[in-house]
Amino acid sequence: MVELRPIEASFVASGPSGVAARTRLKDLAPGDEKVLRLVGAHLGSLASKDLKTRCRDGLEHSADTWAVRKRELTALSSSRWAGSITKATHDQWALARRCRLTHIQNLEAGVRTIEDRLSQPVGQKGTKKAPGGYRSKREWHAKSRRLRVLEERLASARAGHEAGVVHVVRGGKRLARTRHHLETAQLTESAWRGRWEAERWFCQADGESGKRYGNETIRISPEGEASIKLPAPLAYLANAPHGRYVLASRITFAHRGTEWADRVAANRAVAYRIHLDTGRGRWYLTASWQLPPTPAIPIEAALAHGVTGVDMNADHLAAWRLDIHGNPTGAPRRFSYDLTGTAEHRDAQVRHALTRLLHWARNCGVKAIAVEDLDFAAEKTREKHGRRKHFRQLISGMPTGKLRARLASMADATGIAVIAVDPAYTSKWGAQHWQKPLTGTTRKTTRHDAAAVAIGRRAQGHPIRRRTAPPPQHRSDAVGHRTVQAGPGVPGREGTRPRIPGPRTRSVRPGRGANAGYQNAQHRSGRSAEHETWRQDSLPLSL
């Protein structure tokens, strides 16, 4: 008997910890763009030098070295610009450190898989739980050589991690490598150079509560007037008192504009970032701020009006609404998206699909959406899935992390709770117990639709196995075993009921129990099918 892994309890996912809104800087004067370029290039060079210093310090970093770096940057910019640069440097170094640790874990998983498969005989078949041996001696030899390569990479990565060495490319490694493939990227050298310099600029400032409009470095009034505190070497470009430069553009936020205006009027902290999109030739401003932690509502309150089960796939979201009893109501819905193209296109596709899902769930009257708590971080390695390249690409293309973050933020804005459930066996059991019963002459239920039902039922605490139909017109098991007669913990509930001689009911009058075990003694039109097969007597000849 195969032992199943335990199912984790469902829980209500926490809401977003912050929010960001972006708007375009329109009607910029030529002098405004010149100032923005100079400020971004100057601060970008300071950020590159500070990141180099931080990477050189490695694990020997301390508060004293941080203070020294900040004093050096203050003389070339300002104290607040220096604080923003050093904070961004620390965040970037910590991110690179976490990425190296994840890379080490992937290498360790690959080494373990190859060693296990090399230890098995050639040609031995694997199971669903574990892979078998390699199919030929040639493949075995090639994998043994790959094992040595992975072991060398693992040793080098571990040594670098213990020494605190990280590798960071300001501007992005992908864009840096594009320089050697300009024809494939359809870029000229000047166009690539402009994009590379713009990505390495630095023009972002953290907010500070209690200061005017929540930010002293990049200040935006509730009326939309934007001004920037110029670094010390560029103070001659100021057009306002105290070394500030006021932009001609007026700032308006179409998304969360009222919430942003309330924070700015109350002098609460708001962080800003100004960047240039070289492909479109447009300047953008992004405002971000933290949200106070909100207590999660009880899962019982979230499920008071039913739930919408959602199954995430590589190209669509399959959803089905369930009532409070776990029964699917209405018709299933599918919200498709296309994850090809640029990152902006993929992100827009995910946002559009989630918007349609949340609007449909709100129109249905439910207050909760159940999704799987997916994490494919360790499930897409080359060594684990071998030649299943399409399957590895399929898993890698599923935006699990981005979808979770987007769904948590968008659902919180619409007042819908997100319930995370254990993803174990939802697709398999959903197809086994719900796909066929929900398929009719006018509706074809897919495996993903059935998985959405299973996800919703698990969120509600119901078993995925559906309730059986009421008993037939007679009390035999000729039409099949009725699972409602036994609970999930009763041994042998899948078998047929044993034959028990004697009375089958408690309401037996005195003197009638002797013939209860032999039904032929009782002159009935139909005998029980549990004791023997029923055979009709021949008709008398006199009829």
C-alpha positions as CSV (number, residue, x, y, z in Angstrom):
1,M,0.0,0.0,0.0
2,V,1.4,3.4,-1.1
3,E,1.9,5.8,1.8
4,L,0.6,9.3,1.0
5,R,2.3,12.3,2.4
6,P,0.3,14.3,5.1
7,I,-1.8,17.2,3.9
8,E,-1.0,20.5,5.4
9,A,-3.9,22.6,6.7
10,S,-5.2,25.5,4.6
11,F,-4.7,29.0,5.8
12,V,-5.7,32.6,4.8
13,A,-2.8,34.3,3.0
14,S,-1.5,37.5,4.5
15,G,-2.1,40.7,2.6
16,P,0.5,42.8,0.8
17,S,3.1,44.6,2.9
18,G,3.5,47.5,0.5
19,V,2.1,49.1,-2.6
20,A,3.6,50.9,-5.7
21,A,2.0,53.2,-8.2
22,R,3.6,54.5,-11.4
23,T,2.8,57.5,-13.6
24,R,4.4,59.2,-16.6
25,L,6.3,62.4,-16.4
26,K,4.6,64.4,-19.1
27,D,5.4,67.8,-20.6
28,L,9.0,67.8,-19.5
29,A,11.0,70.8,-20.7
30,P,14.4,70.2,-22.4
31,G,16.1,71.5,-19.3
32,D,14.3,69.1,-17.1
33,E,15.5,66.1,-19.1
34,K,19.0,67.4,-19.0
35,V,18.9,67.8,-15.2
36,L,17.4,64.3,-14.8
37,R,20.1,62.7,-17.0
38,L,22.9,64.5,-15.1
39,V,21.6,63.6,-11.7
40,G,21.0,60.0,-12.7
41,A,24.5,59.6,-14.2
42,H,26.2,61.2,-11.3
43,L,24.4,59.2,-8.6
44,G,24.7,56.1,-10.7
45,S,28.5,56.4,-10.7
46,L,28.4,56.8,-6.9
47,A,26.2,53.7,-6.6
48,S,28.6,51.6,-8.7
49,K,31.6,52.6,-6.6
50,D,29.7,52.0,-3.4
51,L,28.6,48.5,-4.6
52,K,32.2,47.7,-5.5
53,T,33.3,48.7,-2.0
54,R,30.6,46.6,-0.4
55,C,31.4,43.5,-2.4
56,R,35.1,43.9,-1.5
57,D,34.2,44.0,2.2
58,G,32.3,40.7,2.0
59,L,31.5,39.2,5.4
60,E,33.7,41.8,7.2
61,H,31.0,44.4,6.7
62,S,30.1,46.3,9.9
63,A,28.3,49.5,11.1
64,D,31.7,51.3,11.1
65,T,32.5,50.5,7.5
66,W,28.9,51.5,6.6
67,A,29.4,54.9,8.3
68,V,32.7,55.4,6.4
69,R,31.0,54.7,3.1
70,K,28.1,57.0,3.9
71,R,30.4,59.9,4.9
72,E,32.3,59.6,1.6
73,L,29.1,59.7,-0.4
74,T,27.7,62.6,1.6
75,A,30.5,64.9,0.5
76,L,29.7,64.1,-3.2
77,S,25.9,64.2,-3.0
78,S,24.0,64.8,0.3
79,S,23.3,62.9,3.5
80,R,19.9,61.6,2.3
81,W,21.2,60.6,-1.2
82,A,24.0,58.8,0.6
83,G,21.5,56.9,2.8
84,S,19.5,55.9,-0.3
85,I,22.5,54.7,-2.2
86,T,23.9,52.6,0.7
87,K,20.5,51.0,1.4
88,A,20.1,50.1,-2.2
89,T,23.6,48.6,-2.2
90,H,22.9,46.5,0.9
91,D,19.7,45.2,-0.7
92,Q,21.4,44.3,-3.9
93,W,24.2,42.5,-2.1
94,A,21.8,40.5,0.0
95,L,19.8,39.5,-3.0
96,A,22.9,38.3,-4.8
97,R,23.8,36.3,-1.6
98,R,20.4,34.6,-1.6
99,C,20.7,33.8,-5.3
100,R,24.1,32.1,-4.7
101,L,22.6,30.0,-1.9
102,T,19.8,28.9,-4.2
103,H,22.3,28.0,-6.9
104,I,24.2,25.9,-4.4
105,Q,21.0,24.1,-3.5
106,N,20.2,23.4,-7.1
107,L,23.7,22.0,-7.7
108,E,23.4,19.8,-4.6
109,A,20.1,18.4,-5.9
110,G,21.6,17.7,-9.3
111,V,24.6,15.9,-7.8
112,R,22.4,13.7,-5.6
113,T,20.1,12.7,-8.5
114,I,23.0,11.8,-10.8
115,E,24.8,9.8,-8.1
116,D,21.6,7.9,-7.4
117,R,21.0,7.1,-11.0
118,L,24.6,6.1,-11.6
119,S,24.5,3.6,-8.7
120,Q,21.6,1.7,-10.4
121,P,22.0,-0.8,-13.1
122,V,21.9,0.4,-16.7
123,G,18.4,0.1,-18.2
124,Q,16.6,-0.3,-14.8
125,K,13.2,1.4,-15.0
126,G,12.2,4.0,-12.6
127,T,9.0,4.8,-10.8
128,K,6.8,7.8,-10.4
129,K,8.6,8.6,-7.1
130,A,12.2,8.1,-8.2
131,P,14.1,7.8,-11.5
132,G,15.8,4.6,-12.5
133,G,19.1,3.9,-14.1
134,Y,20.3,5.4,-17.4
135,R,19.2,3.7,-20.6
136,S,22.6,3.0,-22.1
137,K,26.2,2.8,-21.3
138,R,26.9,5.8,-23.5
139,E,24.5,7.9,-21.4
140,W,25.9,6.5,-18.2
141,H,29.4,7.6,-19.3
142,A,28.2,11.1,-20.3
143,K,26.4,11.6,-17.0
144,S,29.4,10.5,-15.0
145,R,31.4,13.2,-16.7
146,R,28.7,15.7,-16.0
147,L,28.8,14.7,-12.4
148,R,32.4,15.8,-12.2
149,V,31.6,19.1,-13.7
150,L,28.7,19.7,-11.2
151,E,30.9,18.7,-8.3
152,E,33.6,21.3,-9.4
153,R,30.9,24.0,-9.7
154,L,29.5,23.1,-6.4
155,A,32.9,23.3,-4.7
156,S,33.6,26.6,-6.2
157,A,30.1,28.0,-5.3
158,R,30.5,26.8,-1.7
159,A,33.9,28.4,-1.4
160,G,32.6,31.7,-2.7
161,H,29.6,31.6,-0.4
162,E,31.8,30.9,2.7
163,A,34.1,33.8,1.7
164,G,31.1,36.2,1.1
165,V,31.9,36.6,-2.6
166,V,28.9,37.7,-4.8
167,H,28.7,38.6,-8.4
168,V,26.5,41.6,-9.3
169,V,26.1,43.4,-12.6
170,R,24.6,46.9,-12.3
171,G,22.4,47.2,-15.4
172,G,21.7,43.5,-15.6
173,K,23.7,40.5,-16.8
174,R,21.3,39.9,-19.7
175,L,21.8,43.4,-21.1
176,A,25.5,43.2,-20.7
177,R,25.6,40.0,-22.7
178,T,23.4,41.5,-25.4
179,R,26.4,43.7,-26.3
180,H,28.0,40.7,-28.0
181,H,24.8,39.8,-29.9
182,L,23.6,43.1,-31.3
183,E,22.4,41.7,-34.6
184,T,20.3,39.1,-32.9
185,A,18.8,41.7,-30.5
186,Q,18.3,44.1,-33.5
187,L,20.1,46.9,-31.7
188,T,22.8,49.3,-32.8
189,E,25.8,50.0,-30.6
190,S,24.6,53.5,-29.8
191,A,21.1,52.2,-29.0
192,W,22.6,49.6,-26.7
193,R,24.9,52.1,-25.1
194,G,22.0,54.4,-24.3
195,R,20.0,51.6,-22.8
196,W,23.0,50.4,-20.8
197,E,23.7,53.8,-19.3
198,A,20.0,54.4,-18.5
199,E,19.8,51.1,-16.6
200,R,22.8,52.1,-14.5
201,W,21.5,55.5,-13.5
202,F,20.4,56.0,-9.9
203,C,17.5,58.4,-9.0
204,Q,15.5,56.9,-6.1
205,A,15.0,58.2,-2.6
206,D,13.5,56.6,0.5
207,G,10.7,58.5,2.3
208,E,10.7,59.7,5.9
209,S,7.7,60.3,8.0
210,G,7.3,63.7,9.6
211,K,9.2,65.5,6.8
212,R,7.4,67.7,4.4
213,Y,5.3,65.6,2.0
214,G,7.0,62.5,3.3
215,N,10.2,62.9,1.4
216,E,12.9,65.5,1.5
217,T,15.0,64.4,-1.4
218,I,12.3,63.9,-4.1
219,R,9.4,66.0,-2.9
220,I,6.0,66.0,-4.6
221,S,3.1,68.2,-3.2
222,P,-0.5,67.1,-3.2
223,E,-1.1,69.5,-6.1
224,G,1.5,67.6,-8.2
225,E,4.5,69.9,-8.1
226,A,7.8,67.8,-8.1
227,S,11.2,69.0,-7.0
228,I,14.5,67.3,-6.5
229,K,17.3,68.0,-4.1
230,L,20.4,68.3,-6.3
231,P,23.7,66.7,-5.3
232,A,26.4,69.1,-4.2
233,P,28.4,69.0,-7.5
234,L,25.2,69.9,-9.5
235,A,23.9,72.6,-7.2
236,Y,24.5,75.2,-9.8
237,L,21.5,73.8,-11.8
238,A,19.0,74.7,-9.1
239,N,16.0,76.9,-10.0
240,A,14.5,77.0,-6.5
241,P,15.9,77.9,-3.0
242,H,18.0,75.4,-0.9
243,G,19.6,73.7,-4.0
244,R,16.4,72.3,-5.4
245,Y,15.2,71.9,-8.9
246,V,11.4,72.1,-9.7
247,L,10.2,70.1,-12.7
248,A,7.7,71.7,-15.1
249,S,5.7,68.5,-15.2
250,R,2.7,68.0,-12.9
251,I,2.3,64.7,-11.3
252,T,-1.0,62.8,-11.2
253,F,-1.5,59.1,-10.2
254,A,-4.4,57.4,-11.9
255,H,-3.9,54.3,-9.7
256,R,-4.2,54.8,-5.9
257,G,-4.1,58.5,-6.4
258,T,-6.4,59.3,-3.5
259,E,-4.4,57.1,-1.1
260,W,-1.2,58.7,-2.3
261,A,-2.6,62.2,-1.8
262,D,-3.7,61.4,1.7
263,R,-0.3,60.1,2.7
264,V,1.5,63.2,1.2
265,A,-0.9,65.6,2.9
266,A,-0.2,63.8,6.3
267,N,3.6,63.9,5.8
268,R,3.8,60.2,5.8
269,A,6.8,58.4,4.2
270,V,6.7,57.8,0.4
271,A,9.6,56.5,-1.6
272,Y,10.1,57.7,-5.2
273,R,12.0,56.4,-8.2
274,I,12.6,58.2,-11.5
275,H,13.7,56.2,-14.5
276,L,13.8,56.4,-18.3
277,D,12.3,53.9,-20.7
278,T,14.7,54.1,-23.6
279,G,12.5,52.0,-25.8
280,R,9.7,54.4,-25.6
281,G,11.7,57.5,-24.8
282,R,9.5,58.3,-21.8
283,W,10.2,59.2,-18.2
284,Y,8.3,57.5,-15.4
285,L,7.9,58.1,-11.7
286,T,7.1,55.3,-9.3
287,A,5.8,56.0,-5.8
288,S,5.8,53.2,-3.1
289,W,5.0,53.0,0.5
290,Q,4.4,50.4,3.2
291,L,1.0,49.3,4.4
292,P,0.3,48.6,8.1
293,P,-0.1,44.9,8.8
294,T,-3.8,43.9,8.8
295,P,-5.0,41.0,10.9
296,A,-6.0,38.0,8.8
297,I,-9.7,37.2,9.0
298,P,-10.7,33.7,10.3
299,I,-11.0,31.1,7.6
300,E,-14.5,30.3,8.7
301,A,-15.6,33.9,8.1
302,A,-13.9,33.9,4.7
303,L,-15.8,30.8,3.6
304,A,-19.2,31.9,4.9
305,H,-20.4,32.6,1.4
306,G,-18.7,29.8,-0.4
307,V,-15.4,29.8,-2.2
308,T,-13.9,29.9,-5.8
309,G,-11.4,27.2,-6.4
310,V,-8.6,28.2,-8.9
311,D,-6.2,25.9,-10.6
312,M,-3.2,27.7,-12.1
313,N,-1.8,26.3,-15.4
314,A,0.8,27.4,-17.9
315,D,-1.6,29.3,-20.1
316,H,-4.8,29.8,-18.1
317,L,-6.6,29.9,-14.8
318,A,-9.4,27.3,-14.3
319,A,-12.0,28.4,-11.8
320,W,-15.2,27.0,-10.4
321,R,-17.5,28.4,-7.7
322,L,-18.5,26.1,-4.8
323,D,-21.3,26.7,-2.3
324,I,-20.9,26.4,1.5
325,H,-21.4,22.6,1.3
326,G,-18.6,22.1,-1.3
327,N,-20.9,21.5,-4.3
328,P,-19.8,23.1,-7.6
329,T,-22.4,25.5,-8.8
330,G,-22.8,27.1,-12.2
331,A,-20.4,26.6,-15.0
332,P,-16.6,26.6,-14.8
333,R,-14.7,29.6,-16.1
334,R,-11.3,29.9,-17.8
335,F,-9.1,33.0,-17.8
336,S,-6.4,32.7,-20.4
337,Y,-3.1,34.5,-20.6
338,D,0.0,34.4,-22.9
339,L,3.4,34.2,-21.2
340,T,5.5,34.7,-24.3
341,G,7.3,37.9,-25.1
342,T,8.8,40.5,-22.9
343,A,8.6,40.7,-19.1
344,E,6.2,43.7,-19.3
345,H,3.9,41.7,-21.6
346,R,3.9,38.7,-19.3
347,D,3.2,40.8,-16.3
348,A,0.3,42.6,-18.0
349,Q,-1.2,39.2,-19.1
350,V,-1.1,38.0,-15.5
351,R,-2.7,41.2,-14.2
352,H,-5.4,41.1,-16.8
353,A,-6.3,37.5,-16.0
354,L,-6.4,38.1,-12.3
355,T,-8.6,41.2,-12.8
356,R,-11.2,39.2,-14.7
357,L,-11.0,36.4,-12.1
358,L,-11.6,38.8,-9.2
359,H,-14.4,40.6,-10.9
360,W,-16.2,37.3,-11.7
361,A,-15.7,36.1,-8.1
362,R,-17.1,39.4,-6.7
363,N,-20.1,39.2,-9.0
364,C,-20.7,35.6,-7.8
365,G,-20.9,36.9,-4.2
366,V,-18.0,34.9,-2.7
367,K,-15.5,36.4,-0.3
368,A,-12.6,34.0,-0.8
369,I,-10.5,32.4,-3.5
370,A,-8.7,29.2,-2.9
371,V,-5.3,28.6,-4.7
372,E,-2.5,26.1,-4.4
373,D,0.5,27.0,-2.4
374,L,2.8,26.2,-5.3
375,D,6.6,26.5,-5.2
376,F,8.6,25.0,-8.2
377,A,12.0,26.2,-6.9
378,A,13.3,22.6,-6.7
379,E,11.1,20.9,-9.3
380,K,12.6,22.1,-12.6
381,T,16.2,20.8,-12.5
382,R,17.6,19.2,-15.6
383,E,18.8,16.1,-13.7
384,K,15.5,15.4,-12.1
385,H,13.3,15.5,-15.3
386,G,16.0,14.4,-17.8
387,R,14.9,14.5,-21.4
388,R,11.5,16.0,-20.5
389,K,12.6,19.3,-21.7
390,H,9.1,20.5,-22.6
391,F,7.9,19.7,-19.1
392,R,10.8,21.6,-17.5
393,Q,10.0,24.6,-19.7
394,L,6.4,24.3,-18.8
395,I,7.2,24.4,-15.0
396,S,9.7,27.2,-15.4
397,G,7.2,29.3,-17.4
398,M,4.5,29.2,-14.7
399,P,4.7,32.5,-12.8
400,T,4.1,31.1,-9.3
401,G,5.8,33.8,-7.4
402,K,4.6,36.7,-9.5
403,L,1.0,35.4,-9.5
404,R,1.0,35.0,-5.7
405,A,2.2,38.5,-5.2
406,R,-0.2,40.0,-7.7
407,L,-3.1,38.0,-6.4
408,A,-2.5,39.0,-2.8
409,S,-2.3,42.7,-3.7
410,M,-5.2,42.8,-6.0
411,A,-7.5,40.6,-3.9
412,D,-6.8,42.8,-0.8
413,A,-7.9,45.9,-2.8
414,T,-11.2,44.2,-3.8
415,G,-11.9,42.8,-0.3
416,I,-11.5,39.1,-1.2
417,A,-9.5,36.8,0.9
418,V,-6.9,34.4,-0.6
419,I,-6.8,30.9,0.9
420,A,-3.7,28.8,0.3
421,V,-4.1,25.0,0.2
422,D,-1.8,22.1,0.0
423,P,-1.3,21.2,-3.7
424,A,-0.8,17.4,-3.0
425,Y,-2.9,15.2,-5.3
426,T,-5.4,17.9,-6.3
427,S,-5.2,17.3,-10.0
428,K,-5.1,13.5,-9.7
429,W,-8.0,13.2,-7.2
430,G,-10.0,15.9,-8.9
431,A,-9.9,14.1,-12.2
432,Q,-10.7,10.8,-10.5
433,H,-13.7,11.9,-8.5
434,W,-15.1,15.0,-10.3
435,Q,-14.2,15.1,-13.9
436,K,-16.6,12.4,-15.1
437,P,-19.6,13.3,-12.9
438,L,-19.4,16.9,-14.0
439,T,-19.3,16.1,-17.7
440,G,-22.6,16.2,-19.5
441,T,-24.0,16.4,-23.0
442,T,-23.6,20.1,-23.2
443,R,-20.4,20.6,-21.1
444,K,-17.1,18.9,-21.2
445,T,-15.2,19.1,-17.9
446,T,-11.4,19.2,-18.2
447,R,-8.9,17.9,-15.8
448,H,-8.1,21.4,-14.7
449,D,-11.7,22.2,-14.0
450,A,-12.0,19.2,-11.8
451,A,-8.8,20.2,-10.0
452,A,-10.3,23.6,-9.2
453,V,-13.2,21.8,-7.5
454,A,-10.7,19.7,-5.5
455,I,-8.8,22.9,-4.4
456,G,-12.0,24.6,-3.3
457,R,-13.2,21.6,-1.3
458,R,-9.8,21.2,0.4
459,A,-10.0,24.9,1.4
460,Q,-13.4,24.3,3.0
461,G,-12.2,21.3,4.9
462,H,-14.2,18.8,2.9
463,P,-12.7,15.6,1.5
464,I,-12.0,15.7,-2.2
465,R,-13.9,12.4,-2.6
466,R,-17.4,13.2,-3.6
467,R,-20.5,12.0,-1.8
468,T,-22.1,8.9,-3.4
469,A,-25.7,8.8,-4.6
470,P,-28.6,7.8,-2.4
471,P,-29.2,4.0,-2.0
472,P,-31.1,2.3,-4.8
473,Q,-34.6,0.9,-4.6
474,H,-33.3,-2.3,-2.9
475,R,-30.7,-2.6,-0.1
476,S,-28.3,-4.9,-1.9
477,D,-24.8,-3.9,-3.2
478,A,-25.5,-5.1,-6.7
479,V,-25.1,-1.6,-8.1
480,G,-21.8,-1.0,-6.2
481,H,-20.5,-0.2,-2.8
482,R,-22.0,2.8,-1.0
483,T,-19.1,4.7,0.6
484,V,-21.4,6.8,2.8
485,Q,-22.0,3.8,5.0
486,A,-18.4,3.9,6.4
487,G,-16.2,6.7,7.5
488,P,-12.7,7.3,6.2
489,G,-11.0,5.5,9.1
490,V,-13.1,2.2,9.0
491,P,-10.9,-0.7,7.8
492,G,-12.1,-2.6,4.8
493,R,-14.7,-0.1,3.8
494,E,-13.8,-0.6,0.1
495,G,-14.9,-4.2,0.2
496,T,-18.3,-5.7,-0.1
497,R,-20.4,-6.3,3.0
498,P,-19.9,-9.8,4.4
499,R,-22.8,-12.2,4.7
500,I,-24.0,-12.2,8.3
501,P,-26.5,-15.0,9.1
502,G,-29.4,-14.2,11.4
503,P,-31.8,-11.3,11.6
504,R,-30.9,-8.3,9.5
505,T,-33.0,-5.9,11.6
506,R,-33.6,-5.2,15.3
507,S,-37.4,-5.2,14.8
508,V,-37.9,-8.9,14.9
509,R,-41.0,-10.4,16.6
510,P,-40.5,-13.4,18.9
511,G,-40.3,-16.6,17.1
512,R,-39.3,-15.1,13.7
513,G,-35.5,-15.1,14.1
514,A,-35.0,-18.8,13.2
515,N,-35.8,-18.3,9.6
516,A,-34.2,-14.9,9.2
517,G,-30.9,-16.3,7.9
518,Y,-32.7,-18.3,5.2
519,Q,-34.8,-16.1,3.1
520,N,-36.4,-18.9,1.1
521,A,-38.5,-19.8,4.1
522,Q,-40.2,-16.5,3.9
523,H,-42.6,-16.3,0.9
524,R,-41.5,-13.0,-0.7
525,S,-41.7,-11.9,-4.2
526,G,-37.9,-11.1,-4.3
527,R,-35.2,-12.5,-2.1
528,S,-32.0,-10.7,-1.1
529,A,-29.2,-10.7,-3.6
530,E,-26.7,-10.8,-0.8
531,H,-27.3,-14.5,-0.1
532,E,-27.8,-16.0,-3.6
533,T,-28.8,-15.0,-7.0
534,W,-32.5,-14.6,-7.7
535,R,-34.1,-17.1,-10.1
536,Q,-37.7,-16.9,-11.4
537,D,-39.8,-20.1,-11.2
538,S,-41.3,-21.4,-14.4
539,L,-44.9,-20.6,-15.1
540,P,-47.5,-23.3,-14.5
541,L,-48.9,-25.0,-17.6
542,S,-52.5,-24.3,-16.6
543,L,-52.1,-20.6,-17.3
